[in-house]
Amino acid sequence: MKIYLSTIVLVIAGMLTTIKSQSFSLDEAIDYALVNHNSIKQEHLNQQDATYQVKEYWARGLPQVNGKVGYQYFFEIPTTILPEEFAMPGQPAEVQFGTTNNLTAGLSANALLFDGGFLVGLKAQRMYKELVNSQIGQTERDIRVNVTKAYLNVLALKESMDIIDGNISSIEKTRDETKALYENGFAEQLDVDRLDLTLQNLQTEKQNIDQVIESTKLILKFQMGHPLNEEIILTDDVSRIQASSVSKDELLQASWSVDDRVEIGLIDQSIELTDINIRSIKAQYLPSLTASVDYNQSLQTNDLFGSNNSWFPTGIVGLNLGIPIYDAGDKKAKIERAKIQQEGLLLQRNDMSRLIELEITSAQIAVENAYRNLDQRQAAQVLAEKIYNTTLVKYKEGVGASLEVNQAEVDMLAAQRNYIDALFNYLLARTDLERAIGKL
């Protein structure tokens, strides 16, 4: 029974661990972020708001129907002075007309038949909705870049951790062999101490990197919109990501256009919006036509709840033609301001185009430099490992000094770290170039 209960506890613990941790490849992390990041959620809220803005504006051109009920109680009925020719001889000229209770109920409807500014404005509202949709694309692009860089940062640190673990295992083996040589009189205590010091330094460095990995994971979870208190497991590694990417030459030779960038599309849509705004203001010089219908039933009586009360109907149909004559230059000033805004957007587009070209050129140079540096660091790592292994063999054969082994080991560790840094910088440079040419 104890074994059975223990098994159940282990199964439940395993289930809880599975629930609290999730595994993500780089693509899965990006997909998760594109759904769960708050900035994406905010953009979708903006999209919904834009949809209802269009509906709200459209409702202004549709018939509006309103009901009304009014009640008046005259505790003093107004007095009217009659002219002398209407007054009865011997009768007072002051008379009172009306009843103490007036109850009115009715319906009114208004409809816009023609308004040029409204029709153009409706197009502007739809264009604004498209602009909001385009902003979602920009936010998605930024999320992809941020998640990619954070993911790669964690992988680079893990690569460094793997190298340190490998070096610790190798040096522990060398330390045990050196200690055996010392016990047999073929080595000095100083040689063993140096290796122990190296192991202590590596253990300290491992602890530091482990803490940095955890803090970097928090940054990744933040960029993903993932709960910070839940664990994530990264299933990709640097070599797999590098192998699945297009080659350096293909990336550098990829075709591009400034029009591929979301920023240019947003500016173009803003320019089109200002053009529509100018047309909308000009349309306000045209007459506007509205129609109205009013129907009312009124009750006038001294006995509000009397059985002989009667309701009297009133119905009105009307047309209203508004003709703009003089506005003291208001619309002209608005048109000129809109034109100035449009010219400013054209200048922004020109600057953005030049900035994009600069970004792409700089990113291409950065990729070439990073790749060259990576190639050099890789060759240096291979050479440093070869020197270390040769020096170690010479030391074990008794023809080399432990100081040479230690120096070769220091050089090898430095070369390995430099290679990981160069690989990380190369992948970051690739990410920046893909963003610059609008491929990410």
C-alpha positions in Angstrom: 0.0 0.0 0.0 2.9 2.4 0.8 4.5 1.7 -2.5 1.1 2.3 -4.3 0.6 5.6 -2.5 4.2 6.7 -3.3 3.6 5.9 -6.9 0.4 8.0 -7.0 2.3 10.9 -5.3 5.1 10.8 -7.9 2.6 10.7 -10.8 0.7 13.7 -9.4 3.9 15.6 -8.8 5.0 14.8 -12.4 1.6 16.1 -13.7 2.0 19.3 -11.7 5.5 19.8 -13.0 4.2 19.3 -16.6 1.4 21.8 -16.1 3.7 24.5 -14.6 6.4 24.2 -17.3 6.1 24.6 -21.1 8.5 23.8 -23.9 9.1 26.3 -26.7 11.1 26.2 -29.9 12.0 29.7 -31.2 9.1 29.6 -33.6 6.7 28.4 -30.9 7.9 31.2 -28.5 7.2 33.8 -31.2 3.7 32.3 -32.0 3.0 32.3 -28.2 4.0 36.0 -27.9 1.9 37.0 -30.9 -1.2 35.8 -29.0 -0.4 36.6 -25.4 1.7 39.8 -25.4 -0.2 42.7 -24.0 0.8 45.0 -26.8 -0.8 42.7 -29.3 -3.9 42.5 -27.1 -4.0 46.3 -27.0 -3.7 46.5 -30.8 -6.6 44.2 -31.1 -8.6 46.4 -28.8 -7.6 49.4 -30.9 -8.8 47.4 -34.0 -12.2 46.8 -32.3 -12.4 50.4 -31.3 -11.7 51.5 -34.9 -14.5 49.2 -36.1 -17.0 50.8 -33.8 -15.8 54.3 -34.7 -16.8 53.5 -38.3 -20.2 52.3 -37.2 -20.6 55.3 -35.0 -19.8 57.7 -37.8 -22.0 55.7 -40.3 -24.9 56.0 -37.8 -24.8 59.8 -38.2 -26.1 59.4 -41.8 -28.9 57.0 -41.0 -32.4 58.0 -39.9 -32.6 58.9 -36.2 -35.9 58.2 -34.5 -36.7 59.5 -31.0 -39.7 59.3 -28.8 -40.9 62.0 -26.4 -43.4 62.4 -23.6 -44.2 65.7 -22.0 -46.5 66.7 -19.2 -47.4 70.2 -17.9 -49.6 71.1 -15.0 -50.8 74.7 -15.0 -51.6 75.6 -11.4 -52.2 79.1 -12.8 -53.6 79.3 -16.3 -52.1 82.1 -18.3 -54.3 85.2 -18.8 -54.8 86.8 -22.2 -55.9 90.4 -22.7 -58.4 90.7 -25.5 -58.7 93.8 -27.7 -61.7 96.0 -27.0 -63.4 95.1 -30.3 -63.4 91.4 -29.2 -64.6 92.0 -25.6 -68.2 91.6 -24.7 -69.9 94.8 -23.4 -69.9 94.8 -19.7 -67.5 91.8 -19.7 -63.9 91.9 -18.6 -61.1 92.0 -21.3 -59.0 89.5 -19.4 -59.7 85.9 -20.3 -58.0 82.5 -19.7 -57.5 79.9 -22.4 -56.3 76.4 -21.8 -56.6 73.5 -19.3 -54.8 72.7 -16.2 -53.3 69.4 -17.6 -51.4 69.1 -20.9 -50.0 65.7 -21.8 -48.1 65.2 -25.1 -46.6 62.0 -26.6 -44.9 61.8 -30.0 -42.2 60.5 -32.3 -39.7 62.4 -34.4 -37.4 61.2 -37.2 -34.5 62.9 -38.9 -32.6 61.7 -41.9 -29.5 63.1 -43.7 -30.3 63.1 -47.4 -27.1 64.7 -48.7 -23.9 65.9 -47.1 -20.7 65.8 -49.1 -18.5 66.1 -46.1 -20.2 63.1 -44.5 -19.6 60.9 -47.5 -15.9 61.7 -47.7 -15.6 61.4 -44.0 -17.0 57.9 -44.1 -14.1 56.9 -46.4 -11.7 58.5 -44.0 -13.0 56.4 -41.1 -12.5 53.3 -43.2 -9.0 54.4 -44.0 -8.3 54.9 -40.3 -9.4 51.4 -39.6 -6.9 50.1 -42.2 -4.2 52.2 -40.6 -4.9 50.6 -37.2 -4.7 47.2 -38.9 -1.3 48.1 -40.3 -0.1 49.1 -36.9 -0.8 45.5 -35.7 1.8 44.4 -38.3 4.4 46.8 -36.9 3.8 45.5 -33.3 4.0 41.9 -34.5 7.3 42.7 -36.2 8.7 44.2 -33.0 7.6 41.3 -30.9 9.3 38.8 -33.3 12.6 40.7 -33.1 12.5 41.1 -29.3 11.5 37.4 -28.7 14.2 36.2 -31.1 17.0 38.2 -29.5 15.9 37.2 -25.9 15.7 33.5 -27.0 19.1 33.6 -28.6 20.6 35.3 -25.5 19.4 32.4 -23.3 20.8 29.9 -25.8 24.2 31.6 -25.9 24.4 31.5 -22.2 23.5 27.8 -22.2 26.2 27.2 -24.7 28.7 28.9 -22.4 27.4 26.7 -19.5 27.9 23.5 -21.6 31.4 24.5 -22.3 32.1 25.2 -18.7 30.6 21.9 -17.7 32.8 20.1 -20.2 35.9 22.0 -19.0 35.1 21.1 -15.4 34.8 17.4 -16.3 38.1 17.6 -18.2 40.0 19.4 -15.5 38.6 17.2 -12.7 40.0 14.2 -14.6 43.4 16.0 -15.1 43.4 17.0 -11.4 42.8 13.3 -10.3 45.6 12.2 -12.6 47.9 14.9 -11.3 47.1 14.1 -7.8 48.0 10.4 -8.4 51.3 11.5 -10.0 51.9 13.7 -6.9 51.2 10.8 -4.6 53.8 8.7 -6.5 56.3 11.5 -6.5 56.1 12.5 -10.1 54.4 15.9 -9.6 54.3 18.8 -7.1 51.6 19.8 -4.7 51.6 23.2 -6.5 50.4 21.5 -9.7 47.4 20.0 -7.8 46.7 23.4 -6.1 46.6 25.2 -9.4 44.1 22.7 -10.8 42.0 23.0 -7.7 42.0 26.8 -8.1 41.0 26.5 -11.7 38.1 24.3 -10.7 37.0 26.7 -8.0 37.0 29.6 -10.6 35.0 27.5 -13.1 32.5 26.5 -10.4 32.1 30.2 -9.5 31.7 31.2 -13.1 29.1 28.4 -13.6 27.1 29.7 -10.7 27.2 33.3 -12.1 26.1 32.1 -15.5 23.3 30.1 -14.0 21.9 33.2 -12.3 22.3 35.2 -15.5 20.4 32.5 -17.4 17.5 32.7 -15.0 17.3 36.5 -15.2 17.6 36.3 -19.0 14.7 33.8 -19.1 12.6 36.3 -17.2 13.3 38.8 -19.9 12.3 36.2 -22.5 9.1 35.3 -20.7 8.3 39.0 -20.4 8.8 39.5 -24.2 6.6 36.5 -24.8 3.8 37.6 -22.4 4.3 34.4 -20.4 3.7 34.2 -16.7 7.0 35.1 -15.0 6.5 32.5 -12.2 6.1 29.6 -14.5 9.0 27.7 -15.9 9.8 27.4 -19.7 12.0 24.9 -21.4 13.8 26.0 -24.6 14.0 23.1 -27.1 16.1 24.8 -29.8 19.8 25.3 -29.7 22.1 27.7 -31.5 23.5 25.2 -34.0 19.9 24.1 -35.0 18.8 27.7 -35.5 21.9 28.5 -37.5 21.5 25.5 -39.7 17.8 26.2 -40.3 18.5 29.8 -41.4 19.3 30.9 -44.9 23.0 31.2 -45.7 24.8 34.4 -45.1 25.3 35.0 -48.9 21.6 34.5 -49.6 20.6 36.9 -46.8 23.0 39.6 -48.1 21.8 39.2 -51.7 18.1 39.1 -50.8 16.1 41.7 -52.7 14.5 44.5 -50.7 12.6 47.7 -51.0 11.8 50.4 -48.6 8.1 49.8 -49.4 8.5 46.4 -47.6 8.9 48.1 -44.3 5.7 48.6 -42.2 6.8 52.2 -41.3 6.6 53.3 -44.9 3.1 51.8 -45.3 1.9 53.6 -42.2 3.2 57.0 -43.5 1.6 56.4 -46.9 -1.7 55.7 -45.2 -1.4 58.8 -43.1 -0.7 60.8 -46.3 -3.8 59.4 -47.9 -5.8 60.2 -44.8 -4.8 63.9 -45.0 -5.8 63.9 -48.6 -9.2 62.6 -47.7 -9.4 65.1 -44.9 -8.8 68.0 -47.4 -11.5 66.6 -49.7 -13.9 66.3 -46.7 -13.3 70.0 -45.8 -13.9 71.1 -49.4 -17.1 69.1 -49.5 -18.4 71.3 -46.6 -18.8 74.1 -49.2 -21.7 72.1 -50.7 -25.2 72.5 -49.4 -26.6 69.8 -47.1 -30.1 68.5 -47.1 -32.0 66.8 -44.2 -35.5 65.6 -43.8 -37.6 65.5 -40.6 -40.9 63.9 -39.6 -42.7 64.8 -36.3 -46.0 63.2 -35.1 -47.5 64.1 -31.7 -50.7 63.4 -29.8 -51.7 65.9 -27.2 -54.2 65.7 -24.3 -55.6 68.9 -22.8 -58.0 68.5 -20.0 -58.9 69.7 -16.5 -59.6 66.2 -15.4 -56.5 64.1 -16.3 -58.2 60.8 -15.6 -61.7 61.7 -17.0 -63.5 59.3 -19.3 -64.4 61.8 -21.9 -60.8 63.0 -22.6 -59.7 63.2 -26.2 -56.3 63.1 -27.9 -55.5 65.6 -30.7 -52.9 64.6 -33.3 -50.3 66.8 -35.0 -48.1 65.7 -37.9 -45.3 67.6 -39.6 -43.0 66.7 -42.5 -40.1 69.0 -43.3 -37.0 69.5 -45.5 -34.1 71.6 -44.4 -31.5 72.9 -46.9 -28.3 74.2 -45.4 -26.4 76.6 -47.7 -22.9 77.7 -46.4 -22.4 81.3 -47.4 -19.6 82.8 -45.3 -17.5 81.2 -42.6 -14.8 84.0 -42.1 -12.1 81.7 -43.7 -12.6 78.8 -41.3 -12.6 76.1 -43.9 -9.8 77.6 -46.0 -7.6 77.7 -42.9 -8.4 74.1 -42.1 -7.5 73.1 -45.7 -4.2 74.9 -45.5 -3.3 73.3 -42.2 -4.1 69.9 -43.7 -1.9 70.6 -46.7 1.0 71.6 -44.3 0.4 68.4 -42.4 0.6 66.4 -45.7 3.9 68.1 -46.7 5.3 67.2 -43.3 4.3 63.6 -43.8 6.1 63.6 -47.2 9.2 64.9 -45.5 8.9 62.1 -42.9 8.5 59.5 -45.6 11.7 60.8 -47.3 13.6 60.7 -44.1 12.3 57.2 -43.2 13.3 55.9 -46.7 16.8 57.2 -46.2 16.9 55.9 -42.7 15.8 52.4 -43.9 18.5 52.4 -46.6 21.1 53.4 -43.9 19.8 50.6 -41.6 20.0 48.0 -44.3 23.5 49.0 -45.4 24.7 49.1 -41.8 23.1 45.8 -41.1 24.7 44.2 -44.1 28.1 45.4 -43.0 27.5 44.2 -39.5 26.6 40.7 -40.8 29.7 40.5 -42.9 31.9 41.7 -40.0 30.2 39.3 -37.5 30.5 36.4 -39.9 34.2 37.2 -40.4 34.8 37.5 -36.7 32.9 34.2 -36.1 35.1 32.4 -38.6 38.2 33.7 -37.0 37.0 32.9 -33.5 36.1 29.4 -34.5 39.6 28.8 -36.0 41.1 30.3 -32.8 39.0 28.0 -30.7 40.1 24.9 -32.7 43.8 26.0 -32.4 43.5 26.7 -28.7 42.0 23.3 -28.0 44.7 21.7 -30.1 47.4 23.6 -28.1 45.8 22.6 -24.8 45.6 18.9 -25.7 49.2 18.9 -26.9 50.4 20.7 -23.8 48.5 18.3 -21.6 50.0 15.2 -23.3 53.5 16.6 -23.0 52.8 17.3 -19.3 51.6 13.7 -18.7 54.6 12.4 -20.5 56.8 14.4 -18.2 58.3 16.7 -20.8 56.1 19.7 -20.1 55.5 22.1 -17.1 52.2 22.4 -15.3 52.4 26.2 -15.8 52.2 25.7 -19.6 49.1 23.5 -19.1 47.5 26.2 -17.0 48.3 28.9 -19.5 47.0 26.8 -22.4 43.9 26.1 -20.5 43.3 29.8 -19.8 43.8 30.5 -23.5 41.4 27.7 -24.5 38.6 29.0 -22.1 39.0 32.5 -23.5 38.8 31.2 -27.1 35.7 29.2 -26.3 34.0 32.2 -24.7 35.0 34.4 -27.6 33.5 31.9 -30.1 30.2 31.8 -28.2 30.1 35.6 -28.1 30.9 35.8 -31.8 28.2 33.3 -32.7 25.7 35.2 -30.6 26.7 38.5 -32.2 26.4 37.0 -35.7 22.9 35.7 -35.0 21.9 39.1 -33.6 23.3 40.8 -36.7 21.3 38.4 -38.9 18.1 39.2 -37.0 18.7 43.0 -37.4 19.3 42.6 -41.1 16.1 40.5 -41.5 14.2 43.2 -39.7 15.8 45.9 -41.8 14.8 44.4 -45.1 11.3 43.6 -43.9 11.7 39.8 -43.8 11.1 39.3 -40.1 
